[in-house]
Amino acid sequence: MLKSLFFFLSLFILSFFLSPGSASGQQKIISGILKDNHSEEPVPFSSIQFKNSTVGKLSDSAGRFSFILTHWPSDTLEITNVSYQQVLYIIDKSKDSIFITVMLEPRKINDNATVKIKINKGLYLWRKIVEHKPQNDKFRFDNFSYELYNKLELDLKNFSTAKISKFKPLRPVTNIINQNIDSSDGVKYLPAYLTESISDYYYQKKPLRRREIIKAANTNGIKNESMLKYLGGTDQNVNVYNNFIPVFDKQFVSPASDNGDKYYNYSVTDTQYIGKKAYFHLVFAPKRKGENTFDGDCWVQAATFGIQKMNLRLEKDANVNFLERLSMIQEYQLLNDTTWFLLKDKFVADVSPIGDERLGFIGRKTTTYQDIVVNNSSVIKELDKNTIQEEIITLPGAAEKSKEFWDTARHEELTENEKGIIHMIDTLTNSPHFQKFTKTLAFIGTGYFNVGNYQLGPWYYWVSSNGWEGFRLRFDLATNRHFDKKIWLHGYLAYGFGDKAFKGKAEAFYLPKKNPRTFLYGSYTDDLDFGQTYYGEITSDNIFSLAIHKPGIPRKFIRINEKRFEFYHQRKNGLSGFFIFSHKIFYPLMGLPGKEQYVTPTDPDPLRTFEATFRLRFAYLEKYLENTFFRTSLGSPYPVAELYFTRGIQGIFKSGYSYSKVFANVSDNFKISPFGTISYFVFAGKTFGTLPYVLLDIAPGNDLYYYNKYAFSMMNRWEFLHDRYAGLTFEHNFGSGIFKWFGPTRKMKLRQFWTVKLLNADLSDENTALNFKAGHNFQTLDGKTYMEFGTGIDNILRVLRIDFIWRLLPTPLPPQRIRRFGVYGSVRIGF
């Protein structure tokens, strides 16, 4: 009887749960995840409440939540978080089960109100974070290593094909682009670049050594081998425990800075428990507008005062050019009960160079850390393989890993959107119409256009004009990497309609080895000297120079015939040797003493020389961005030193002069946070011998109203001669400086700077007698010091700079005001 009763009850309960009309079948389920709308990172510990009811809970540490209900308490979910704007989510009550992803919009935290309290919990917690830095910063360890996974995505935003389609030749590409634009978020994105890399990273504190081995790299979009090494961990220099955090080329004060209370207001808004351990929610906001500071929040473990997760945000009013929004997230993990180490970095930047709702881009970089080893002899053993302080090694075949490899080796699986991006990039880059479109854009932007194995341009040299040649045409032709990956050939032909003469150049470059770099170079040039001696100078041989020449300055022209050979070799430690052999013949044409003034019985054909030059350069840990043949320096963390020795040899190729030259310089560019950036260039030299002016040292003057940092603005070219000299150029850029105190100038993001340039020089009596003849326009400082002082406004309209320059020494100053004061402009594009 009891068995029958038990069977009946079991059958009844089972049938109840399986019945379509049961109470279980009528349950209401809503679950989801809360994410930051910009960084797409989960937002933990947010309040989710049914409006006008008592039903609610907090999202967990991963931003997830779930409700299981017998009925819907109301039709609206109210989602709140102190760091985000409130969201009201309308529920479709006709559904029984709902999953939602809610994107929360960050909000600025106005924390400027003064509240009288006995204990400021936020300030107390900040002090504890600073006090416990030595126990929580990863650089407390003597050494460590980890496997690093990096992922970088770059998308064009607000990309519209409407204007492009108006140009008939470009219409075919618009259909391809439209098919691959992602507009799921309401803003049109065109995938441009996605790359990922996996590397092993090793670090030792004393003596400082770093080593990174890039094991795998997967690039979709722009291909550049030299970029791979900058996607690893060696250049991962974001550390929230540092006093300053880099944002592009700026330094921002970290909320965990030792002096953070001078820049931030802090408040504790919540306490939550994860695994029975308390975590405080610390919110921070800048005390003043216009300073390099963040908005944001972090979660701090109560037991160790270690940061578990830091969220840093910048909006478009930050003093960073072209920035719409920026999010930086750094997340830490416990290796044991008390040892914190980095788990994840994320950086999202929304950049609009030409304004809101215009073409811009969004960059997303995610970095994760696994297989962490600290204070272990295996790290030292690997670092012992270094030949210099820092080495980055890309293993053979790193860029050729299979899809199956990446599916298992990634630290986190690609999202469906990222998989789609790879497919879209592949479709676009393999489309002939899109390739033609990108070539056209590159031609407009860089001046060069590739046709098969050859390269035309730059276009801005095609047309120019000057006082000697009149209207001038020039045509350049070069080979590209499709012709040969080690040999580069280039030449140009120019014709002046005023002097009715052809000019030109032919050059060849051979690069047998890239690392360490070795090359051979040879050239033949027969053309006017267009002022290409000084770094950064705008030459006269282009269309842009026509409008910026100073008025009233006698134009000087000289034609040079030069044969040149170079050999360069660089060692891994940054030391390089550069041998240059050159034969030059000078032909003064206008405004300069002619050859006939230097004719002697022993030298009937003067102004010929043969030189051998050796340059020794030391740039420790200098980084470069390279293409197939050439490279651009990204700077060195240390000063760069150069030493030149030149010997003029008489008798070779009818050279009439024997002399020696020595020249040395040291330069550096460094940040003095929070007071901006300093750059300097110190130089000195001496020439031994009695020589015509073309072989002496000519002070770098400037005949243009375009500012050149290496030239003396209030000095003309070919004005001052010397054979011994020493000088300095110095610039201090404050950043926003005084402009941050005024609303309109702060909004314009203007920046302040000052400069000083010094030159002390002299000319020997023998060289003065030889060159200061009737009709000359030369001067000498005669042992005195020349000095210019300047200040000005940088970042006008984000790209322009105005310099106000005063000539202060030597006295007496020239009587003409135009020789004592000048206003110069230049274009400076940067963040």
C-alpha positions in Angstrom: 0.0 0.0 0.0 2.8 2.4 0.9 4.7 1.5 -2.2 1.7 2.2 -4.3 1.2 5.5 -2.6 4.8 6.5 -3.1 4.7 5.6 -6.8 1.5 7.6 -7.3 3.0 10.7 -5.6 6.2 10.4 -7.7 4.2 10.1 -10.9 2.1 13.1 -9.8 5.2 15.3 -9.1 6.9 14.3 -12.3 3.7 15.0 -14.4 3.4 18.4 -12.6 6.9 19.5 -13.7 6.4 18.2 -17.2 3.0 19.7 -17.7 2.8 22.6 -20.1 0.5 24.4 -17.8 2.6 24.0 -14.7 3.9 26.9 -12.6 7.5 26.2 -13.7 6.5 26.7 -17.3 5.2 30.2 -16.3 8.5 31.4 -14.8 9.8 34.8 -16.0 13.5 34.8 -16.6 15.7 37.8 -17.5 19.5 37.7 -17.5 22.2 39.7 -19.1 25.5 41.5 -18.9 26.4 45.2 -18.4 29.2 46.7 -20.5 31.0 50.0 -20.9 29.7 51.5 -24.2 33.2 52.6 -25.2 35.6 50.0 -23.9 33.1 47.1 -24.1 34.5 45.9 -20.7 32.0 44.4 -18.2 30.8 46.8 -15.5 30.6 45.0 -12.1 28.5 45.7 -9.1 25.8 47.9 -10.7 22.3 48.1 -9.4 19.5 46.5 -11.4 16.1 47.3 -10.0 12.5 46.8 -11.3 11.1 50.3 -11.3 8.5 51.1 -8.6 9.2 47.7 -6.9 11.4 46.2 -4.2 12.8 43.6 -6.6 16.5 44.2 -7.5 20.1 43.0 -7.2 23.7 43.9 -8.1 25.5 42.6 -11.2 28.4 40.3 -10.2 32.1 41.0 -10.6 31.9 40.0 -14.3 29.0 42.4 -14.9 26.4 39.6 -15.2 23.0 39.4 -13.5 19.9 37.1 -13.6 16.3 37.2 -12.2 14.0 34.2 -12.0 10.4 35.4 -11.2 6.9 34.2 -11.1 5.7 37.4 -12.7 7.1 40.7 -14.0 7.2 43.2 -11.1 7.1 46.0 -13.7 7.9 46.6 -17.3 11.0 48.7 -16.7 14.5 47.8 -15.4 16.3 50.7 -13.8 20.1 50.2 -14.1 22.4 52.6 -12.1 26.1 52.9 -11.3 27.8 55.9 -9.8 30.3 56.0 -12.8 27.7 55.7 -15.5 24.5 57.3 -16.8 21.2 55.7 -15.7 19.6 53.3 -18.1 15.9 52.4 -18.3 15.3 49.2 -20.1 11.8 48.4 -21.3 10.8 44.7 -20.9 8.7 42.9 -23.5 6.3 41.4 -21.0 4.9 39.0 -23.6 8.2 37.0 -23.4 9.0 34.5 -20.6 12.8 34.4 -21.2 15.0 37.4 -22.1 18.8 37.9 -22.4 20.0 41.4 -22.8 23.4 43.2 -23.2 23.2 46.7 -21.8 25.8 49.3 -22.9 26.3 51.9 -20.1 27.5 55.4 -21.1 30.3 56.7 -18.8 29.5 60.0 -17.1 31.6 62.7 -15.6 31.7 62.7 -11.9 31.3 66.2 -10.5 33.2 66.0 -7.2 34.0 69.6 -6.6 31.6 70.2 -3.8 33.2 70.8 -0.4 31.7 68.6 2.4 32.7 68.9 6.0 33.4 65.4 7.3 35.7 64.1 10.0 37.3 61.5 7.8 37.5 61.6 4.0 37.3 57.9 3.2 38.4 58.5 -0.4 41.5 60.4 0.6 42.3 57.8 3.2 42.0 54.9 0.7 44.2 56.8 -1.8 46.9 57.2 0.9 46.7 53.5 1.6 47.1 52.6 -2.1 50.2 54.9 -2.3 51.6 53.4 1.0 51.2 49.9 -0.3 52.7 50.5 -3.8 55.9 48.7 -2.9 53.9 45.5 -2.1 51.5 45.7 -5.1 53.4 47.1 -8.1 54.6 44.3 -10.4 58.0 46.0 -10.6 58.7 45.1 -7.0 59.9 41.7 -8.1 63.6 41.2 -8.9 62.6 39.4 -12.1 59.5 38.0 -13.8 58.3 36.5 -17.1 55.0 35.8 -18.8 53.4 34.8 -22.0 51.8 37.9 -23.6 48.9 38.0 -26.0 48.3 41.3 -27.9 45.4 42.2 -30.1 45.1 45.5 -32.0 42.2 46.5 -34.1 41.8 49.7 -36.2 38.5 50.7 -37.8 37.6 53.8 -39.9 34.5 55.4 -38.6 31.9 57.6 -40.3 33.1 56.4 -43.6 30.7 57.7 -46.2 30.9 56.6 -49.9 28.4 59.3 -51.0 31.1 61.8 -51.9 33.5 59.2 -53.3 30.8 57.9 -55.7 30.6 61.4 -57.3 33.9 60.7 -58.9 33.3 58.2 -61.8 36.7 56.4 -61.6 36.0 55.6 -57.9 32.4 54.4 -58.2 33.3 50.7 -58.5 35.0 50.8 -55.1 31.9 52.2 -53.3 29.9 49.0 -53.8 32.7 47.0 -52.3 33.1 49.3 -49.3 29.3 49.5 -48.7 29.2 45.7 -48.6 31.8 45.6 -45.8 30.8 48.5 -43.6 29.7 47.6 -40.1 26.8 49.8 -38.9 25.5 47.6 -36.1 26.1 50.3 -33.5 24.5 53.1 -35.6 27.9 54.4 -36.6 29.5 53.2 -39.9 32.8 51.4 -39.4 35.1 50.2 -42.1 37.7 47.6 -40.8 41.2 48.6 -41.7 43.6 46.6 -39.6 43.6 43.7 -37.1 46.7 42.1 -35.8 47.5 39.8 -32.9 50.8 38.5 -31.5 52.0 36.0 -28.9 55.3 36.5 -27.2 57.4 35.5 -24.2 58.5 38.4 -22.1 61.4 38.5 -19.6 62.3 41.3 -17.2 65.1 41.9 -14.6 65.2 44.9 -12.3 68.9 45.1 -11.4 70.7 45.4 -13.6 67.9 46.4 -15.9 67.4 43.9 -18.7 64.4 43.1 -21.0 63.9 40.4 -23.6 61.0 39.5 -25.7 60.6 36.6 -28.1 57.7 37.1 -30.6 56.5 33.5 -31.3 53.5 34.3 -33.5 52.0 37.2 -35.3 48.8 37.4 -37.4 48.4 40.6 -39.4 45.3 41.6 -41.4 45.4 44.8 -43.3 48.6 47.0 -43.4 51.7 44.9 -43.7 54.9 46.1 -42.0 57.4 43.8 -40.4 58.9 46.5 -38.2 55.6 47.1 -36.5 55.4 43.6 -35.0 58.1 44.4 -32.4 56.1 47.4 -31.1 53.0 45.2 -30.6 54.7 43.2 -27.9 55.3 43.8 -24.2 58.5 45.8 -24.4 56.6 49.0 -25.3 53.8 48.3 -22.9 54.5 51.2 -20.6 51.1 51.7 -18.9 51.3 51.0 -15.2 48.6 52.6 -12.9 51.1 52.6 -10.0 53.4 55.0 -11.8 53.1 58.7 -11.0 52.4 59.4 -14.7 50.6 57.4 -17.4 51.4 58.0 -21.1 48.6 58.9 -23.5 50.1 59.0 -27.0 52.9 61.5 -26.6 51.5 63.2 -23.4 52.0 62.3 -19.8 48.9 62.2 -17.5 48.9 62.2 -13.7 47.9 58.8 -12.4 45.2 58.6 -9.8 47.6 56.4 -7.8 50.3 59.1 -8.1 52.3 60.0 -5.0 50.9 63.5 -5.5 47.4 62.4 -6.6 45.7 64.5 -3.9 47.0 67.7 -5.6 45.1 66.8 -8.8 42.1 64.6 -7.8 39.1 64.5 -5.6 38.5 61.0 -4.2 35.4 59.3 -2.8 34.4 55.8 -1.7 31.0 55.0 -3.1 30.5 51.3 -2.3 31.9 48.1 -0.7 31.4 44.7 -2.2 32.5 41.2 -1.3 34.2 38.7 -3.7 35.0 35.3 -2.1 34.5 36.8 1.4 37.0 39.5 0.7 36.0 43.2 0.8 36.6 45.5 -2.2 36.2 49.3 -2.0 34.8 51.2 -5.0 37.0 54.4 -5.3 35.8 57.1 -7.6 38.1 60.0 -8.7 37.6 63.2 -10.6 40.0 66.1 -11.6 40.1 69.0 -9.2 40.7 71.5 -12.0 39.9 71.7 -15.7 42.6 71.8 -18.3 45.2 69.6 -16.5 46.4 66.2 -17.7 44.2 64.2 -15.5 41.6 61.4 -15.9 38.0 60.7 -14.8 37.4 57.2 -13.6 37.1 54.6 -10.8 38.8 51.5 -9.4 38.1 48.6 -7.1 40.6 48.1 -4.3 41.0 45.1 -2.1 40.6 46.0 1.6 43.2 43.4 2.9 46.1 44.4 0.7 45.0 47.8 -0.7 45.9 46.4 -4.1 44.1 47.7 -7.2 42.0 44.9 -8.7 40.7 47.0 -11.6 41.3 50.5 -12.8 39.1 52.4 -15.3 40.5 55.6 -16.8 38.6 57.8 -19.1 39.2 61.0 -21.2 36.7 63.0 -23.1 37.1 65.3 -26.0 37.9 68.3 -23.7 41.2 66.6 -22.7 44.3 68.3 -24.0 44.9 65.6 -26.6 44.4 66.5 -30.2 41.7 64.9 -32.3 40.5 62.8 -29.4 36.8 62.1 -29.0 37.0 59.6 -26.2 39.5 57.3 -24.6 39.2 54.4 -22.2 42.1 52.6 -20.4 41.5 49.6 -18.3 44.1 47.7 -16.2 43.0 44.6 -14.4 45.1 42.6 -11.8 44.9 39.1 -10.4 46.0 37.4 -7.2 48.8 34.8 -7.7 48.3 33.8 -4.1 46.5 35.4 -1.1 48.6 38.6 -1.2 50.5 38.8 -4.5 49.0 40.9 -7.2 50.1 40.8 -10.8 48.8 42.2 -14.1 46.0 40.2 -15.8 44.7 42.4 -18.6 45.2 45.8 -20.3 42.7 47.4 -22.6 43.1 50.7 -24.5 40.3 52.2 -26.7 40.8 55.5 -28.5 38.2 57.3 -30.6 40.0 59.8 -32.8 38.4 62.3 -35.2 41.2 64.3 -36.9 38.8 66.5 -39.0 35.9 67.0 -36.7 32.8 65.4 -35.3 30.7 63.2 -37.5 33.6 63.2 -40.0 36.0 60.5 -41.1 38.0 59.2 -38.1 39.1 56.0 -36.6 38.8 53.8 -33.5 41.7 51.9 -32.2 41.3 49.0 -29.7 44.3 47.2 -28.1 43.8 44.3 -25.7 46.7 42.6 -23.8 46.4 39.6 -21.6 49.1 37.9 -19.4 49.5 34.1 -18.7 52.1 31.7 -17.3 53.5 34.2 -14.9 56.8 33.4 -13.2 58.3 35.7 -10.6 61.8 35.7 -9.0 62.9 32.6 -10.7 66.3 31.5 -12.0 64.8 30.5 -15.4 64.2 34.2 -16.1 67.8 35.1 -15.5 68.9 32.2 -17.7 66.9 33.5 -20.6 68.1 37.1 -20.1 71.7 36.0 -20.1 71.3 35.5 -23.8 71.0 39.2 -24.3 73.9 41.0 -25.9 72.4 44.4 -25.0 70.1 45.7 -22.3 66.9 45.2 -24.4 66.3 42.7 -27.2 63.2 42.0 -29.3 63.4 38.8 -31.4 60.9 37.7 -33.9 61.2 33.9 -34.5 61.4 32.6 -38.0 57.9 31.7 -39.3 56.2 33.8 -36.6 54.0 35.4 -39.3 53.1 32.1 -40.9 51.1 30.3 -38.2 48.0 28.3 -39.2 44.4 29.0 -38.3 44.5 25.9 -36.1 47.4 27.2 -34.2 45.7 30.5 -33.5 42.5 28.8 -32.4 44.3 27.0 -29.6 47.0 29.6 -28.8 44.9 32.7 -28.2 44.3 33.7 -24.6 40.8 34.6 -25.5 38.6 33.6 -28.5 37.9 36.1 -31.2 34.4 37.5 -31.1 32.1 37.0 -34.0 32.7 40.7 -34.9 36.4 40.2 -35.0 36.1 37.1 -37.2 34.0 39.1 -39.5 36.6 41.9 -39.6 39.3 39.5 -40.8 37.0 38.3 -43.6 36.1 41.9 -44.5 39.7 43.1 -44.6 40.7 40.2 -46.7 37.9 41.0 -49.2 38.8 44.6 -49.4 42.6 44.3 -49.7 42.2 41.7 -52.5 39.8 43.9 -54.5 41.5 45.5 -57.5 39.2 48.5 -57.3 40.0 49.0 -53.6 43.7 48.7 -54.3 43.4 51.4 -56.9 41.5 53.6 -54.5 44.1 53.3 -51.7 46.9 54.0 -54.2 45.1 57.3 -55.1 44.8 58.3 -51.5 48.5 57.5 -50.9 49.5 59.6 -53.9 47.6 62.6 -52.6 48.9 62.2 -49.0 52.6 61.2 -49.6 53.2 62.5 -53.1 54.2 59.1 -54.5 52.4 56.8 -56.9 53.4 53.2 -57.7 53.1 51.8 -61.2 54.2 48.2 -61.4 57.9 48.1 -60.4 58.3 51.8 -60.4 57.4 54.8 -58.4 56.5 58.4 -59.6 56.8 61.5 -57.5 56.7 63.3 -55.2 54.2 65.6 -57.1 55.0 68.7 -55.0 58.5 68.8 -56.7 56.9 68.9 -60.2 56.5 72.7 -60.4 58.4 75.5 -58.7 60.0 78.9 -59.4 63.1 80.8 -58.3 65.0 83.9 -59.2 67.7 82.1 -61.3 65.8 79.4 -63.1 62.4 81.1 -63.4 59.7 78.5 -64.0 61.1 75.1 -63.1 59.8 71.6 -63.9 61.0 68.4 -62.4 60.2 64.7 -62.9 61.2 61.9 -60.5 61.3 58.2 -61.2 62.3 55.4 -58.8 62.1 51.7 -58.4 60.0 50.1 -55.6 60.1 46.9 -53.6 58.5 44.9 -56.5 61.6 45.7 -58.6 64.0 44.4 -56.0 63.9 44.2 -52.2 67.5 45.1 -51.7 68.2 47.6 -54.5 66.6 51.0 -54.8 67.2 53.2 -57.8 66.1 56.8 -58.2 66.7 59.7 -60.5 65.2 63.0 -61.5 65.5 65.5 -64.4 64.7 69.2 -64.0 64.6 72.1 -66.4 64.7 75.8 -65.8 63.0 78.0 -68.4 64.9 81.1 -67.2 68.5 79.7 -67.4 67.5 77.2 -70.1 69.5 74.5 -68.5 68.9 70.9 -67.5 69.7 69.6 -64.0 69.4 66.2 -62.4 70.4 63.5 -60.1 70.9 59.7 -60.2 71.4 57.5 -57.1 71.5 53.9 -56.2 71.0 52.3 -52.7 71.9 48.7 -51.8 70.7 47.2 -48.5 72.2 43.7 -48.1 71.3 43.5 -44.4 68.6 45.1 -42.2 69.5 43.9 -38.7 72.1 45.1 -37.9 71.7 47.6 -40.7 74.3 47.8 -43.5 74.0 49.6 -46.8 76.0 51.0 -49.7 74.9 54.2 -51.6 76.2 56.1 -54.6 74.9 59.2 -56.3 75.7 61.8 -59.0 74.1 65.3 -58.6 74.2 68.3 -60.9 71.8 70.9 -59.6 71.3 74.1 -57.6 71.7 74.0 -53.8 68.2 74.3 -52.5 69.0 74.4 -48.8 68.7 70.7 -48.0 71.6 70.8 -45.4 69.6 71.2 -42.2 67.1 68.7 -40.7 63.5 69.8 -41.1 64.1 72.6 -43.5 61.6 73.4 -46.2 63.6 73.5 -49.4 63.1 75.9 -52.2 62.6 73.1 -54.7 58.9 72.7 -54.2 55.6 74.4 -54.9 55.0 75.3 -51.2 58.1 77.5 -50.9 56.8 80.1 -53.4 54.7 81.9 -50.9 56.9 81.9 -47.8 60.2 83.6 -48.8 61.3 86.6 -46.8 61.1 89.8 -48.9 64.0 92.1 -49.5 66.7 89.4 -49.0 69.1 89.1 -52.0 68.7 85.6 -53.4 71.8 83.5 -53.6 72.3 80.6 -56.0 75.0 78.1 -56.4 75.2 75.1 -58.6 76.9 72.0 -57.3 78.3 69.0 -59.2 78.8 66.1 -56.8 79.8 62.5 -57.0 79.2 60.6 -53.7 79.7 57.2 -52.2 78.6 56.0 -48.8 79.0 52.9 -46.6 77.0 52.5 -43.4 77.1 49.8 -40.7 75.3 49.7 -37.4 75.9 47.4 -34.4 73.2 46.1 -32.1 74.3 48.3 -29.3 73.3 51.4 -31.2 76.8 52.3 -32.3 77.1 53.0 -36.1 79.9 54.0 -38.5 79.3 56.0 -41.6 82.0 56.5 -44.3 81.4 59.1 -47.0 83.6 59.9 -50.0 82.6 62.9 -52.1 83.9 65.0 -55.0 82.3 68.4 -55.4 82.6 71.3 -57.9 81.0 74.5 -56.9 79.6 77.1 -59.5 78.5 80.3 -57.7 75.7 81.8 -59.9 74.1 84.8 -58.1 74.7 86.8 -55.0 77.9 85.0 -54.0 81.6 85.6 -54.9 82.5 83.8 -58.2 85.1 81.2 -59.0 87.3 83.7 -60.7 88.1 85.4 -57.3 89.8 82.2 -56.1 91.9 81.5 -59.2 95.7 81.1 -58.4 98.6 80.1 -60.6 98.7 76.8 -58.8 94.9 76.3 -59.0 93.4 77.6 -62.2 90.1 75.8 -61.7 89.2 76.5 -58.0 86.3 75.4 -55.8 86.9 71.7 -56.4 87.3 69.4 -53.5 87.6 65.7 -52.6 86.5 64.8 -49.0 86.6 61.6 -46.9 84.2 61.8 -43.9 83.8 59.3 -41.0 80.8 59.7 -38.7 80.5 57.8 -35.5 77.0 57.8 -34.0 75.7 56.4 -30.7 72.0 56.0 -30.1 71.3 53.4 -27.5 68.0 51.5 -27.8 66.9 53.8 -30.6 63.7 52.5 -32.2 62.7 52.8 -35.9 59.7 52.3 -38.1 61.0 50.7 -41.3 59.8 50.0 -44.8 61.5 47.9 -47.4 64.5 50.3 -47.8 64.3 53.2 -45.4 63.5 53.9 -41.8 62.3 56.7 -39.6 63.7 57.1 -36.1 61.1 56.9 -33.3 63.7 58.2 -30.8 65.9 56.9 -28.1 65.3 56.9 -24.3 68.9 58.3 -24.0 70.8 61.2 -25.5 72.1 60.7 -29.0 75.7 61.6 -29.8 77.5 62.1 -33.1 81.1 62.7 -34.0 82.3 63.7 -37.6 85.8 63.8 -38.9 86.4 65.1 -42.5 89.6 65.2 -44.4 90.0 67.2 -47.6 92.6 65.6 -49.9 94.4 67.7 -52.4 95.2 66.3 -55.9 92.4 63.7 -56.1 90.1 64.6 -59.1 91.9 67.9 -59.4 91.0 68.9 -55.8 92.9 72.0 -54.8 92.5 71.9 -51.1 93.9 70.1 -48.1 92.1 70.5 -44.8 90.5 68.8 -41.8 87.2 69.3 -40.1 85.9 68.1 -36.7 82.2 68.3 -35.7 80.3 66.9 -32.7 76.8 67.1 -31.4 74.5 65.7 -28.6 70.7 65.9 -28.8 67.8 64.6 -26.7 64.1 65.0 -26.2 62.6 64.1 -22.9 59.5 64.7 -20.7 59.6 66.6 -17.4 56.1 65.6 -16.2 53.9 67.5 -15.4 55.8 70.4 -16.9 55.9 69.4 -20.5 58.8 68.4 -22.8 62.4 69.6 -23.3 64.5 69.2 -26.4 68.0 70.3 -27.0 70.8 70.2 -29.6 74.4 71.0 -28.5 77.1 71.2 -31.2 80.7 72.4 -31.7 83.2 72.2 -34.5 86.4 73.4 -36.0 87.9 73.6 -39.5 91.7 73.5 -40.0 92.9 75.2 -43.2 92.7 78.3 -45.3 89.7 77.7 -47.6 87.1 79.5 -49.8 83.7 80.1 -48.2 82.0 77.1 -49.8 84.3 74.8 -47.7 84.0 76.8 -44.4 81.3 76.4 -41.9 78.2 78.5 -42.8 75.8 79.3 -40.0 72.3 77.7 -40.7 70.2 80.8 -41.6 66.6 80.8 -42.7 65.4 82.7 -45.8 61.8 81.5 -45.3 59.0 82.5 -42.9 58.7 78.8 -42.2 60.2 77.9 -38.8 63.1 75.5 -38.7 64.2 74.3 -35.3 67.8 73.7 -36.4 68.3 77.1 -38.2 68.7 80.6 -36.8 65.5 82.4 -37.8 66.8 86.0 -37.8 69.9 85.0 -39.8 70.1 84.7 -43.6 71.6 81.8 -45.4 75.2 82.4 -46.4 75.4 85.3 -44.0 77.8 84.3 -41.3 81.1 82.4 -41.9 83.3 80.7 -39.3 85.9 78.0 -38.9 85.4 77.4 -35.2 82.1 77.4 -33.4 79.8 76.1 -30.6 76.1 76.5 -30.2 72.9 75.3 -28.6 69.2 75.1 -29.6 66.8 74.6 -26.7 63.0 74.3 -26.6 60.7 73.8 -23.7 57.0 73.1 -24.5 54.8 73.6 -21.4 51.7 72.0 -22.9 48.7 74.1 -22.1 50.7 76.4 -19.8 48.9 79.6 -19.0 46.2 78.8 -21.6 44.6 76.2 -19.2 43.4 79.0 -16.9 41.1 80.6 -19.5 38.0 78.9 -20.8 38.2 79.9 -24.5 42.0 79.1 -24.9 41.5 75.8 -22.9 38.8 74.8 -25.3 41.0 75.6 -28.2 43.8 73.4 -26.7 46.4 76.0 -27.3 49.9 75.2 -26.0 52.8 77.4 -24.8 56.5 77.1 -25.4 59.8 79.1 -25.4 63.0 78.6 -27.3 66.6 79.9 -27.2 69.4 79.5 -29.8 73.0 80.4 -29.2 76.0 80.4 -31.5 79.6 81.5 -30.5 81.9 81.5 -33.6 85.0 83.0 -35.0 86.9 83.1 -38.3 90.7 83.1 -38.6 92.5 86.0 -40.1 93.7 83.9 -43.0 90.1 82.9 -43.9 88.9 86.4 -43.4 91.5 87.8 -45.8 90.7 85.1 -48.4 86.9 85.5 -48.4 86.1 89.1 -47.3 86.8 90.7 -50.7 85.2 93.5 -52.6 81.5 92.8 -53.2 81.1 90.1 -50.5 78.1 90.0 -48.2 79.6 87.8 -45.5 79.9 88.5 -41.8 81.7 86.9 -38.9 80.8 86.9 -35.3 84.4 87.6 -34.4 84.3 85.6 -31.2 81.0 87.1 -30.1 77.8 85.2 -29.2 74.7 85.3 -31.4 71.4 84.8 -29.5 67.8 84.4 -30.4 64.9 84.1 -28.0 61.5 83.0 -29.0 58.0 82.1 -27.7 54.7 81.5 -29.2 51.5 79.6 -29.6 51.4 76.0 -30.6 48.5 73.8 -31.6 46.5 76.5 -33.3 43.6 74.7 -35.1 45.4 71.5 -34.0 48.1 71.8 -36.7 49.7 75.3 -36.7 52.4 76.9 -34.7 53.4 80.5 -34.6 56.9 81.6 -33.3 57.8 85.1 -32.2 61.6 85.5 -32.5 63.8 88.3 -31.1 67.4 88.7 -32.0 69.2 89.7 -28.7 72.9 89.4 -29.4 75.4 90.5 -30.5 75.1 94.2 -30.0 74.7 96.6 -31.6 71.6 95.0 -33.2 70.8 95.7 -36.9 68.9 99.0 -37.4 66.1 97.4 -39.5 63.3 96.1 -37.3 62.8 93.2 -39.7 66.3 92.0 -38.7 65.5 92.2 -35.0 62.1 90.6 -34.8 60.2 88.1 -36.9 57.0 86.0 -36.9 57.3 82.5 -38.3 54.8 79.7 -38.9 55.0 76.0 -39.3 52.8 72.9 -39.5 53.0 70.5 -36.6 50.8 67.4 -36.6 50.6 65.4 -33.5 48.5 64.5 -30.5 
